[in-house]
């Protein structure tokens, strides 16, 4: 296209050349857009003006369209960025505590708890039981109704909330045969063994309950909450596994001394083949000794009661012969010890006598005797003063006092002498007091195998593993009462608490094994809180961990738990405190 000006009349036209098929020469199309005036200025016509306005409008429209398209791309980009940002913000704001559950999960996996639970209860129920155990350990036995708060703030195996009705159903689904199957599965998962040179310790404890609907709850002489009814638990601790090997519940009014037979039958059925059995004073009886030694072929180490003839004979034979002898001093235990050999006769249920050679080990703790003697006389004086005051106030009659119908500390050492119809005198029975004072600081252990006094005391004091299990359950977990109303949920609640107690015991054992790194620097509660301060969150489906301090990394290493991040990603470094710089001279 080109512009053509007609010289005759000054018309201005736009000439566009084009070709038609079959024509030899090109043709032209002229469009007049105005004319030139006398001064040589271009004067547009109406067509050119309308066309120019239309073109300008079209350009404006295209420019505006480009701006709008740019805005749409910006909006879409902004929306995409906001979506990514919202996912990040949502994941970060929903970060959860994962350090403690990460450590507990690894411990449960390595000890075989997870596989045993899955084999006995199935995958979904096993995850619920593990999550409830972690909750009980982390919150010190808070109500299971509040599990929703734990789910909102912690990572756990089940991964979602367990409602009140659901948790009750889980507890009700746990039966005694499931508990036995769980411990048997752990036992079978371990290496096969014959009779090794390790021992098991058997002990029991009592738990109080407000509920009178539980069949196991009965009136007993439990030390905790004596005004309430109790149910009892017996547990077996294996020195080889370093954990609770078996437990069972029984009625609170059954004496400990009568629970041995059931233990023997169950442990044999579960495949345990212990060589030694360690029992405390509560299980001391000749019938139990015969059952374990002659029938079950266990080597027995038993703490003797002070009213037994074996105790009295051994004390009478050895008293005054070793308490000041340096060769009898056991430095590891800070006591004196001496062994005497005695022959005792054990009788079975049919009345058949079995002569038995026993090794009686007598120990004397000088510090304990020094502590117990003032307490003995102080208790006697307080008891005499209290009884005298009761008689004066006529709260206790003279006839009842003579019949010894009263209760006080050291009652067996208090004698009553009548001085009138309405008066009596309480005084110390000097002969009995001298006998009791002569036993202060002494304790006696009996063994059926020929061991030294030091060896027997080492083994006996190692049995505190079963006591640690009970202490961890009551103190670390806070399980002093079951807080259940029916028998259907009691077994399940105790199983979940005991599982948490076993995990707590493993953590405490690791703390003792790493005293330099852990025990001297933090308590069990501080260790749990330190692990609780480890957080994780999810971005684009991937789990990310927040910063991990060197202290937290040290705790995980001591527990045998792998770090969830690389070692070089440990952020906060421990700074050793240095003393003041020496002054320049």
LUMLUMMI-347127 format. One line per field, with one value per residue (C-alpha): residue in one letter; x negated, z negated, y; chain; residue number from 1. Coordinates in nm, 3 decimals. Layout:
res <- (a_...)
east <- (X_...)
up <- (Z_...)
north <- (Y_...)
chain <- (A_...)
n <- (NUM_...)
# end
This chain:
res <- (x_x_x_x_x_x_x_x_x_x_x_x_x_x_x_x_x_x_x_x_x_x_x_x_x_x_x_x_x_x_x_x_x_x_x_x_x_x_x_x_x_x_x_x_x_x_x_x_x_x_x_x_x_x_x_x_x_x_x_x_x_x_x_x_x_x_x_x_x_x_x_x_x_x_x_x_x_x_x_x_x_x_x_x_x_x_x_x_x_x_x_x_x_x_x_x_x_x_x_x_x_x_x_x_x_x_x_x_x_x_x_x_x_x_x_x_x_x_x_x_x_x_x_x_x_x_x_x_x_x_x_x_x_x_x_x_x_x_x_x_x_x_x_x_x_x_x_x_x_x_x_x_x_x_x_x_x_x_x_x_x_x_x_x_x_x_x_x_x_x_x_x_x_x_x_x_x_x_x_x_x_x_x_x_x_x_x_x_x_x_x_x_x_x_x_x_x_x_x_x_x_x_x_x_x_x_x_x_x_x_x_x_x_x_x_x_x_x_x_x_x_x_x_x_x_x_x_x_x_x_x_x_x_x_x_x_x_x_x_x_x_x_x_x_x_x_x_x_x_x_x_x_x_x_x_x_x_x_x_x_x_x_x_x_x_x_x_x_x_x_x_x_x_x_x_x_x_x_x_x_x_x_x_x_x_x_x_x_x_x_x_x_x_x_x_x_x_x_x_x_x_x_x_x_x_x_x_x_x_x_x_x_x_x_x_x_x_x_x_x_x_x_x_x_x_x_x_x_x_x_x_x_x_x_x_x_x_x_x_x_x_x_x_x_x_x_x_x_x_x_x_x_x_x_x_x_x_x_x_x_x_x_x_x_x_x_x_x_x_x_x_x_x_x_x_x_x_x_x_x_x_x_x_x_x_x_x_x_x_x_x_x_x_x_x_x_x_x_x_x_x_x_x_x_x_x_x_x_x_x_x_x_x_x_x_x_x_x_x_x_x_x_x_x_x_x_x_x_x_x_x_x_x_x_x_x_x_x_x_x_x_x_x_x_x_x_x_x_x_x_x_x_x_x_x_x_x_x_x_x_x_x_x_x_x_x_x_x_x_x_x_x_x_x_x_x_x_x_x_x_x_x_x_x_x_x_x_x_x_x_x_x_x_x_x_x_x_x_x_x_x_x_x_x_x_x_x_x_x_x_x_x_x_x_x_x_x_x_x_x_x_x_x_x_x_x_x_x_x_x_x_x_x_x_x_x_x_x_x_x_x_x_x_x_x_x_x_x_x_x_x_x_x_x_x_x_x_x_x_x_x_x_x_x_x_x_x_x_x_x_x_x_x_x_x_x_x_x_x_x_x_x_x_x_x)
east <- (0.000_-0.115_0.030_0.120_0.201_0.401_0.238_0.554_0.773_0.540_0.729_0.536_0.592_0.450_0.356_0.330_0.206_0.331_0.342_0.625_0.572_0.553_0.472_0.140_0.111_0.184_0.487_0.519_0.771_0.801_0.952_0.985_0.901_0.905_0.747_0.473_0.585_0.430_0.171_0.065_0.225_0.399_0.773_0.914_1.256_1.529_1.422_1.063_1.177_1.409_1.149_0.880_1.106_1.185_0.815_0.730_1.012_0.896_0.542_0.672_0.877_0.576_0.361_0.627_0.666_0.292_0.309_0.604_0.423_0.123_0.346_0.498_0.154_0.056_0.372_0.319_-0.045_0.060_0.323_0.064_-0.180_0.093_0.189_-0.172_-0.212_0.111_-0.004_-0.335_-0.164_0.089_-0.183_-0.405_-0.122_-0.018_-0.363_-0.357_-0.578_-0.750_-1.073_-0.935_-0.707_-0.992_-1.216_-0.941_-0.852_-1.211_-1.246_-0.919_-1.032_-1.375_-1.245_-0.984_-0.681_-0.538_-0.564_-0.415_-0.120_-0.053_-0.063_0.175_0.417_0.380_0.239_0.510_0.564_0.188_0.145_0.423_0.267_-0.075_0.073_0.259_-0.060_-0.257_0.021_0.017_-0.363_-0.375_-0.087_-0.143_0.183_0.423_0.782_0.817_1.105_0.843_0.659_0.784_0.546_0.257_0.352_0.357_0.009_-0.180_-0.273_-0.170_-0.132_0.246_0.232_0.584_0.804_0.923_1.257_1.383_1.605_1.330_1.070_1.315_1.365_0.988_0.952_1.240_1.085_0.769_0.811_0.570_0.500_0.395_0.155_0.001_-0.018_-0.198_-0.469_-0.501_-0.544_-0.824_-0.981_-0.958_-1.104_-1.424_-1.704_-1.643_-1.813_-1.877_-1.917_-2.148_-2.316_-2.058_-1.772_-1.418_-1.272_-0.912_-0.731_-0.388_-0.221_0.127_0.334_0.628_0.962_1.273_1.489_1.659_1.782_1.445_1.427_1.053_1.099_1.114_1.033_0.663_0.365_0.232_0.001_0.136_0.475_0.554_0.913_0.984_1.013_0.726_0.641_0.298_0.047_-0.239_-0.522_-0.825_-1.147_-1.402_-1.764_-1.855_-1.601_-1.619_-1.243_-0.914_-0.868_-0.512_-0.246_0.102_0.380_0.543_0.773_0.638_0.711_0.494_0.162_-0.152_-0.282_-0.006_-0.071_-0.382_-0.206_-0.030_-0.356_-0.541_-0.274_-0.249_-0.624_-0.676_-0.392_-0.551_-0.885_-1.091_-1.357_-1.508_-1.792_-1.753_-1.454_-1.491_-1.212_-1.172_-1.040_-0.673_-0.706_-0.916_-0.773_-0.897_-0.619_-0.728_-1.089_-0.995_-0.781_-1.053_-1.359_-1.245_-0.957_-1.060_-1.438_-1.501_-1.795_-1.632_-1.756_-1.505_-1.496_-1.406_-1.153_-1.281_-1.032_-1.157_-1.378_-1.639_-1.677_-1.704_-1.951_-2.178_-2.173_-2.247_-2.537_-2.704_-2.625_-2.939_-3.173_-3.191_-3.057_-3.406_-3.600_-3.752_-3.768_-3.387_-3.333_-3.165_-3.280_-3.038_-2.737_-2.890_-2.783_-2.944_-2.849_-2.901_-2.770_-2.666_-2.552_-2.231_-2.020_-1.647_-1.359_-1.097_-0.762_-0.544_-0.164_-0.164_-0.368_-0.686_-0.997_-1.283_-1.610_-1.768_-2.104_-2.067_-2.327_-2.223_-2.393_-2.381_-2.450_-2.503_-2.470_-2.622_-2.475_-2.128_-2.151_-2.255_-1.953_-1.701_-1.789_-1.680_-1.368_-1.279_-1.293_-1.123_-0.831_-0.804_-0.795_-0.535_-0.319_-0.333_-0.247_0.041_0.189_0.155_0.339_0.620_0.668_0.675_0.936_1.127_1.099_0.944_1.067_0.831_0.992_0.941_0.585_0.518_0.669_0.437_0.733_0.546_0.326_-0.002_-0.353_-0.572_-0.271_-0.456_-0.718_-0.467_-0.353_-0.050_-0.055_0.266_0.223_0.590_0.947_0.928_0.556_0.285_-0.072_-0.217_-0.587_-0.851_-0.897_-1.272_-1.338_-1.155_-1.304_-1.654_-1.576_-1.441_-1.736_-1.972_-1.825_-1.868_-2.090_-2.075_-1.910_-1.934_-1.926_-1.891_-2.030_-2.006_-2.340_-2.683_-2.760_-2.953_-2.778_-2.894_-2.761_-2.422_-2.383_-2.483_-2.212_-1.949_-2.002_-1.990_-1.627_-1.525_-1.441_-1.090_-1.057_-1.168_-0.888_-0.632_-0.799_-0.799_-0.434_-0.335_-0.572_-0.670_-0.334_-0.128_0.083_0.191_0.557_0.701_0.987_1.211_1.548_1.579_1.376_1.392_1.170_0.947_0.728_0.687_0.601_0.339_0.187_0.152_0.000_-0.241_-0.348_-0.422_-0.603_-0.821_-0.919_-0.990_-1.208_-1.412_-1.471_-1.581_-1.815_-1.974_-2.015_-2.197_-2.420_-2.513_-2.547_-2.816_-2.610_-2.259_-2.198_-2.444_-2.303_-1.927_-1.647_-1.401_-1.140_-1.383_-1.480_-1.117_-1.056_-1.368_-1.239_-0.896_-1.059_-1.147_-0.896_-0.819_-0.588_-0.488_-0.554_-0.427_-0.379_-0.731_-0.810_-1.051_-1.210_-1.266_-1.607_-1.752_-1.990_-2.305_-2.153_-1.857_-2.092_-2.294_-1.977_-1.876_-2.222_-2.225_-1.883_-2.007_-1.762_-1.885_-1.877_-1.588_-1.825_-2.186_-2.449_-2.573_-2.220_-2.222_-2.176_-2.229_-2.570_-2.638_-2.867_-3.083_-3.099_-3.446_-3.571_-3.708_-4.036_-4.336_-4.443_-4.759_-5.043)
up <- (0.000_0.084_0.078_0.407_0.447_0.748_0.885_1.057_0.751_0.460_0.364_0.141_0.181_0.042_0.336_0.277_0.558_0.591_0.854_0.985_1.127_1.509_1.540_1.689_1.505_1.143_1.048_0.795_0.530_0.433_0.110_0.077_-0.271_-0.220_-0.016_-0.025_-0.079_0.075_-0.202_-0.149_-0.468_-0.470_-0.537_-0.625_-0.506_-0.713_-0.624_-0.735_-1.059_-1.148_-1.049_-1.258_-1.561_-1.518_-1.492_-1.800_-1.990_-1.877_-1.994_-2.329_-2.353_-2.270_-2.521_-2.785_-2.697_-2.740_-3.079_-3.176_-3.057_-3.265_-3.565_-3.519_-3.504_-3.817_-3.994_-3.897_-4.007_-4.331_-4.390_-4.330_-4.569_-4.829_-4.794_-4.845_-5.133_-5.295_-5.277_-5.441_-5.705_-5.772_-5.816_-6.030_-6.248_-6.292_-6.397_-6.654_-6.930_-6.790_-6.985_-7.272_-7.054_-6.803_-7.079_-7.229_-6.887_-6.816_-7.161_-7.120_-6.775_-6.883_-7.197_-6.997_-7.153_-6.820_-6.652_-6.957_-6.971_-6.600_-6.629_-6.927_-6.858_-6.488_-6.320_-6.393_-6.757_-6.812_-6.696_-6.929_-7.226_-7.152_-7.117_-7.447_-7.618_-7.483_-7.603_-7.953_-7.973_-7.840_-8.049_-8.367_-8.342_-8.255_-8.174_-7.842_-7.756_-7.698_-7.429_-7.170_-7.310_-7.287_-6.927_-6.839_-6.982_-6.932_-6.661_-6.752_-6.580_-6.531_-6.380_-6.471_-6.772_-6.987_-7.139_-7.482_-7.360_-7.129_-7.406_-7.633_-7.357_-7.325_-7.701_-7.706_-7.419_-7.622_-7.808_-8.039_-7.759_-7.537_-7.806_-7.836_-7.457_-7.438_-7.686_-7.523_-7.181_-7.317_-7.474_-7.151_-6.947_-7.153_-7.106_-7.238_-7.569_-7.809_-8.183_-8.198_-8.499_-8.540_-8.784_-8.807_-9.087_-9.200_-9.389_-9.434_-9.511_-9.581_-9.414_-9.575_-9.406_-9.477_-9.283_-9.471_-9.148_-9.062_-9.147_-9.224_-9.479_-9.840_-10.189_-10.254_-10.448_-10.165_-10.275_-10.018_-10.113_-10.395_-10.413_-10.056_-9.905_-9.701_-9.420_-9.393_-9.114_-9.102_-8.855_-8.745_-8.652_-8.434_-8.489_-8.141_-7.952_-8.203_-8.199_-8.331_-8.200_-8.320_-8.551_-8.669_-8.880_-9.178_-9.467_-9.725_-10.022_-9.899_-10.088_-9.877_-10.017_-9.838_-9.485_-9.400_-9.253_-8.981_-8.891_-8.845_-8.614_-8.397_-8.357_-8.249_-7.996_-7.857_-7.802_-8.074_-8.221_-8.507_-8.713_-9.024_-9.200_-9.427_-9.677_-9.944_-10.298_-10.193_-10.012_-10.277_-10.383_-10.400_-10.166_-9.897_-9.946_-9.900_-9.595_-9.420_-9.521_-9.530_-9.281_-9.028_-9.069_-9.114_-9.313_-9.568_-9.740_-10.003_-10.269_-10.604_-10.859_-11.205_-11.376_-11.193_-11.372_-11.095_-11.147_-11.525_-11.515_-11.262_-11.452_-11.781_-11.624_-11.451_-11.670_-11.806_-11.581_-11.267_-11.333_-11.390_-11.167_-10.872_-10.668_-10.680_-10.561_-10.219_-10.091_-9.794_-10.026_-10.343_-10.560_-10.743_-10.628_-10.739_-10.610_-10.817_-10.696_-10.838_-10.782_-10.760_-10.697_-10.436_-10.427_-10.119_-10.102_-10.174_-10.490_-10.342_-10.489_-10.269_-10.449_-10.286_-10.320_-10.339_-10.345_-10.577_-10.528_-10.819_-10.753_-10.990_-10.894_-11.164_-11.025_-11.006_-11.366_-11.477_-11.297_-11.417_-11.788_-11.867_-11.657_-11.852_-12.191_-12.057_-11.925_-12.259_-12.458_-12.225_-12.246_-12.627_-12.654_-12.409_-12.588_-12.931_-12.805_-12.664_-12.999_-13.182_-12.941_-12.975_-12.602_-12.692_-12.989_-13.225_-13.146_-12.771_-12.837_-13.034_-12.750_-12.514_-12.309_-12.182_-11.888_-11.890_-11.754_-11.893_-12.068_-12.134_-12.341_-12.571_-12.893_-13.107_-13.489_-13.685_-13.988_-14.085_-13.975_-13.745_-13.696_-13.513_-13.408_-13.062_-13.055_-12.836_-12.850_-12.910_-12.804_-12.474_-12.415_-12.465_-12.222_-11.961_-12.009_-11.962_-11.614_-11.494_-11.188_-11.110_-10.815_-10.698_-10.350_-10.275_-9.961_-9.843_-9.658_-9.804_-9.742_-9.943_-10.144_-9.894_-9.592_-9.751_-9.852_-9.500_-9.348_-9.606_-9.568_-9.190_-9.225_-9.268_-8.896_-8.978_-9.242_-8.985_-8.756_-9.031_-9.123_-8.760_-8.722_-9.039_-9.018_-8.653_-8.510_-8.809_-8.824_-9.188_-9.114_-8.800_-8.749_-8.593_-8.706_-8.544_-8.526_-8.147_-8.135_-8.438_-8.263_-7.959_-8.163_-8.364_-8.045_-7.884_-8.202_-8.239_-7.876_-7.944_-8.264_-8.072_-7.827_-8.121_-8.281_-7.962_-7.957_-8.320_-8.259_-7.973_-8.204_-8.458_-8.186_-8.073_-8.411_-8.290_-7.999_-8.147_-8.513_-8.653_-8.437_-8.431_-8.596_-8.427_-8.413_-8.250_-7.993_-7.896_-7.872_-7.658_-7.414_-7.418_-7.282_-6.951_-6.680_-6.328_-6.052_-5.699_-5.377_-5.047_-5.206_-5.349_-5.720_-5.825_-6.169_-6.349_-6.490_-6.718_-6.993_-7.085_-7.422_-7.247_-7.009_-7.307_-7.473_-7.158_-7.119_-7.480_-7.431_-7.116_-6.896_-6.553_-6.487_-6.262_-6.089_-5.977_-6.244_-6.075_-6.092_-6.473_-6.540_-6.896_-7.037_-7.405_-7.544_-7.831_-8.114_-8.190_-8.514_-8.560_-8.393_-8.625_-8.724_-8.562_-8.803)
north <- (0.000_0.356_0.709_0.877_1.251_1.358_1.675_1.786_1.822_1.736_1.418_1.181_0.809_0.487_0.264_-0.111_-0.336_-0.692_-0.967_-1.178_-1.524_-1.524_-1.151_-1.045_-0.713_-0.629_-0.427_-0.144_-0.054_0.311_0.434_0.811_0.932_1.312_1.594_1.859_2.220_2.529_2.562_2.194_2.064_1.727_1.742_1.397_1.294_1.132_0.776_0.834_0.996_0.707_0.451_0.623_0.637_0.270_0.181_0.387_0.223_-0.118_-0.041_0.072_-0.242_-0.460_-0.273_-0.311_-0.678_-0.730_-0.563_-0.779_-1.090_-0.987_-0.937_-1.282_-1.439_-1.246_-1.350_-1.713_-1.690_-1.524_-1.791_-2.063_-1.897_-1.854_-2.220_-2.332_-2.088_-2.204_-2.567_-2.472_-2.259_-2.532_-2.794_-2.573_-2.449_-2.814_-2.933_-3.210_-3.342_-3.647_-3.702_-3.912_-4.125_-4.172_-4.307_-4.525_-4.663_-4.767_-4.926_-5.117_-5.234_-5.354_-5.529_-5.718_-5.550_-5.433_-5.774_-5.947_-5.705_-5.744_-6.121_-6.131_-5.843_-5.760_-5.451_-5.193_-5.292_-5.314_-4.954_-4.838_-5.020_-4.870_-4.521_-4.554_-4.678_-4.381_-4.150_-4.302_-4.269_-3.912_-3.775_-3.981_-4.175_-3.894_-3.991_-4.175_-3.939_-3.667_-3.863_-3.610_-3.348_-3.594_-3.673_-3.303_-3.241_-3.570_-3.813_-4.168_-4.507_-4.496_-4.148_-4.031_-3.973_-4.264_-4.171_-4.265_-4.549_-4.673_-4.679_-4.865_-5.122_-5.163_-5.218_-5.466_-5.665_-5.743_-6.073_-6.262_-6.512_-6.221_-6.099_-6.446_-6.471_-6.137_-6.238_-6.581_-6.418_-6.200_-6.507_-6.712_-6.426_-6.437_-6.691_-7.040_-7.111_-7.393_-7.339_-7.038_-6.889_-6.613_-6.578_-6.457_-6.248_-6.282_-6.008_-5.856_-5.526_-5.390_-5.117_-4.943_-4.880_-4.676_-4.921_-5.203_-5.366_-5.520_-5.888_-5.867_-5.587_-5.701_-5.577_-5.633_-5.504_-5.291_-5.012_-4.766_-4.620_-4.870_-4.743_-4.858_-5.202_-5.343_-5.579_-5.740_-5.794_-6.043_-5.991_-6.191_-6.013_-6.193_-6.090_-6.212_-5.999_-5.715_-5.666_-5.794_-6.149_-6.208_-6.066_-6.152_-6.002_-6.170_-6.083_-5.844_-6.070_-6.360_-6.377_-6.349_-6.674_-6.870_-6.739_-6.942_-7.247_-7.049_-6.876_-7.206_-7.349_-7.038_-6.979_-7.340_-7.310_-6.992_-7.165_-7.001_-7.228_-7.033_-7.174_-6.959_-6.811_-6.507_-6.437_-6.174_-6.215_-6.213_-6.548_-6.720_-7.057_-7.415_-7.530_-7.282_-7.386_-7.753_-7.675_-7.477_-7.678_-8.041_-8.042_-7.773_-7.812_-7.439_-7.310_-7.080_-6.766_-6.652_-6.383_-6.539_-6.415_-6.331_-6.568_-6.879_-7.129_-7.118_-6.743_-6.775_-7.065_-6.896_-6.568_-6.741_-6.930_-6.636_-6.335_-6.178_-6.379_-6.168_-5.815_-5.676_-5.919_-5.735_-6.056_-6.076_-5.717_-5.684_-5.346_-5.331_-5.353_-5.200_-5.495_-5.785_-6.134_-6.493_-6.826_-7.127_-7.466_-7.610_-7.918_-7.861_-8.100_-8.008_-8.188_-8.232_-8.245_-8.619_-8.578_-8.724_-8.564_-8.445_-8.366_-8.062_-7.895_-7.518_-7.245_-6.966_-6.630_-6.385_-6.017_-5.727_-5.361_-5.142_-4.819_-4.969_-5.088_-4.739_-4.591_-4.849_-4.851_-4.490_-4.541_-4.858_-4.685_-4.372_-4.579_-4.759_-4.436_-4.284_-4.597_-4.609_-4.238_-4.276_-4.579_-4.414_-4.107_-4.323_-4.495_-4.162_-4.028_-4.357_-4.419_-4.756_-4.959_-5.140_-5.476_-5.423_-5.315_-5.635_-5.837_-5.641_-5.514_-5.211_-5.121_-4.932_-4.945_-5.225_-5.379_-5.706_-5.520_-5.344_-5.512_-5.417_-5.422_-5.359_-5.131_-5.082_-5.127_-4.828_-4.797_-4.983_-4.918_-4.970_-5.048_-5.204_-5.580_-5.569_-5.925_-5.887_-5.542_-5.680_-5.960_-5.717_-5.482_-5.775_-5.835_-5.477_-5.447_-5.821_-5.992_-6.352_-6.507_-6.877_-7.042_-7.400_-7.390_-7.344_-6.977_-6.723_-6.455_-6.191_-6.385_-6.443_-6.079_-5.965_-6.182_-6.088_-5.716_-5.752_-5.860_-5.498_-5.510_-5.631_-5.358_-5.102_-5.217_-5.150_-4.819_-4.706_-4.798_-4.612_-4.313_-4.259_-4.362_-4.243_-4.560_-4.571_-4.651_-4.814_-4.562_-4.830_-4.963_-5.305_-5.625_-5.607_-5.297_-5.365_-5.623_-5.397_-5.088_-5.276_-5.423_-5.080_-4.937_-5.231_-5.193_-4.827_-4.929_-5.174_-4.899_-4.667_-4.937_-4.973_-4.596_-4.598_-4.892_-4.698_-4.398_-4.616_-4.761_-4.406_-4.239_-4.003_-3.870_-3.880_-3.964_-3.712_-3.433_-3.492_-3.683_-3.915_-3.637_-3.395_-3.657_-3.710_-3.334_-3.292_-3.554_-3.387_-3.070_-3.241_-3.145_-3.263_-3.138_-3.238_-3.043_-3.187_-3.528_-3.546_-3.541_-3.269_-3.233_-2.908_-2.826_-3.095_-2.992_-3.179_-3.273_-3.436_-3.617_-3.745_-3.877_-4.065_-4.216_-4.334_-4.493_-4.668_-4.474_-4.356_-3.983_-3.875_-3.628_-3.642_-3.586_-3.269_-3.124_-3.113_-2.743_-2.626_-2.714_-2.762_-2.496_-2.610_-2.364_-2.249_-2.109_-1.758_-1.677_-1.667_-1.322_-1.192_-1.140)
chain <- (A_A_A_A_A_A_A_A_A_A_A_A_A_A_A_A_A_A_A_A_A_A_A_A_A_A_A_A_A_A_A_A_A_A_A_A_A_A_A_A_A_A_A_A_A_A_A_A_A_A_A_A_A_A_A_A_A_A_A_A_A_A_A_A_A_A_A_A_A_A_A_A_A_A_A_A_A_A_A_A_A_A_A_A_A_A_A_A_A_A_A_A_A_A_A_A_A_A_A_A_A_A_A_A_A_A_A_A_A_A_A_A_A_A_A_A_A_A_A_A_A_A_A_A_A_A_A_A_A_A_A_A_A_A_A_A_A_A_A_A_A_A_A_A_A_A_A_A_A_A_A_A_A_A_A_A_A_A_A_A_A_A_A_A_A_A_A_A_A_A_A_A_A_A_A_A_A_A_A_A_A_A_A_A_A_A_A_A_A_A_A_A_A_A_A_A_A_A_A_A_A_A_A_A_A_A_A_A_A_A_A_A_A_A_A_A_A_A_A_A_A_A_A_A_A_A_A_A_A_A_A_A_A_A_A_A_A_A_A_A_A_A_A_A_A_A_A_A_A_A_A_A_A_A_A_A_A_A_A_A_A_A_A_A_A_A_A_A_A_A_A_A_A_A_A_A_A_A_A_A_A_A_A_A_A_A_A_A_A_A_A_A_A_A_A_A_A_A_A_A_A_A_A_A_A_A_A_A_A_A_A_A_A_A_A_A_A_A_A_A_A_A_A_A_A_A_A_A_A_A_A_A_A_A_A_A_A_A_A_A_A_A_A_A_A_A_A_A_A_A_A_A_A_A_A_A_A_A_A_A_A_A_A_A_A_A_A_A_A_A_A_A_A_A_A_A_A_A_A_A_A_A_A_A_A_A_A_A_A_A_A_A_A_A_A_A_A_A_A_A_A_A_A_A_A_A_A_A_A_A_A_A_A_A_A_A_A_A_A_A_A_A_A_A_A_A_A_A_A_A_A_A_A_A_A_A_A_A_A_A_A_A_A_A_A_A_A_A_A_A_A_A_A_A_A_A_A_A_A_A_A_A_A_A_A_A_A_A_A_A_A_A_A_A_A_A_A_A_A_A_A_A_A_A_A_A_A_A_A_A_A_A_A_A_A_A_A_A_A_A_A_A_A_A_A_A_A_A_A_A_A_A_A_A_A_A_A_A_A_A_A_A_A_A_A_A_A_A_A_A_A_A_A_A_A_A_A_A_A_A_A_A_A_A_A_A_A_A_A_A_A_A_A_A_A_A_A_A_A_A_A_A_A_A_A_A_A_A_A_A_A_A_A_A_A_A_A_A_A_A_A_A_A_A_A)
n <- (1_2_3_4_5_6_7_8_9_10_11_12_13_14_15_16_17_18_19_20_21_22_23_24_25_26_27_28_29_30_31_32_33_34_35_36_37_38_39_40_41_42_43_44_45_46_47_48_49_50_51_52_53_54_55_56_57_58_59_60_61_62_63_64_65_66_67_68_69_70_71_72_73_74_75_76_77_78_79_80_81_82_83_84_85_86_87_88_89_90_91_92_93_94_95_96_97_98_99_100_101_102_103_104_105_106_107_108_109_110_111_112_113_114_115_116_117_118_119_120_121_122_123_124_125_126_127_128_129_130_131_132_133_134_135_136_137_138_139_140_141_142_143_144_145_146_147_148_149_150_151_152_153_154_155_156_157_158_159_160_161_162_163_164_165_166_167_168_169_170_171_172_173_174_175_176_177_178_179_180_181_182_183_184_185_186_187_188_189_190_191_192_193_194_195_196_197_198_199_200_201_202_203_204_205_206_207_208_209_210_211_212_213_214_215_216_217_218_219_220_221_222_223_224_225_226_227_228_229_230_231_232_233_234_235_236_237_238_239_240_241_242_243_244_245_246_247_248_249_250_251_252_253_254_255_256_257_258_259_260_261_262_263_264_265_266_267_268_269_270_271_272_273_274_275_276_277_278_279_280_281_282_283_284_285_286_287_288_289_290_291_292_293_294_295_296_297_298_299_300_301_302_303_304_305_306_307_308_309_310_311_312_313_314_315_316_317_318_319_320_321_322_323_324_325_326_327_328_329_330_331_332_333_334_335_336_337_338_339_340_341_342_343_344_345_346_347_348_349_350_351_352_353_354_355_356_357_358_359_360_361_362_363_364_365_366_367_368_369_370_371_372_373_374_375_376_377_378_379_380_381_382_383_384_385_386_387_388_389_390_391_392_393_394_395_396_397_398_399_400_401_402_403_404_405_406_407_408_409_410_411_412_413_414_415_416_417_418_419_420_421_422_423_424_425_426_427_428_429_430_431_432_433_434_435_436_437_438_439_440_441_442_443_444_445_446_447_448_449_450_451_452_453_454_455_456_457_458_459_460_461_462_463_464_465_466_467_468_469_470_471_472_473_474_475_476_477_478_479_480_481_482_483_484_485_486_487_488_489_490_491_492_493_494_495_496_497_498_499_500_501_502_503_504_505_506_507_508_509_510_511_512_513_514_515_516_517_518_519_520_521_522_523_524_525_526_527_528_529_530_531_532_533_534_535_536_537_538_539_540_541_542_543_544_545_546_547_548_549_550_551_552_553_554_555_556_557_558_559_560_561_562_563_564_565_566_567_568_569_570_571_572_573_574_575_576_577_578_579_580_581_582_583_584_585)
# end
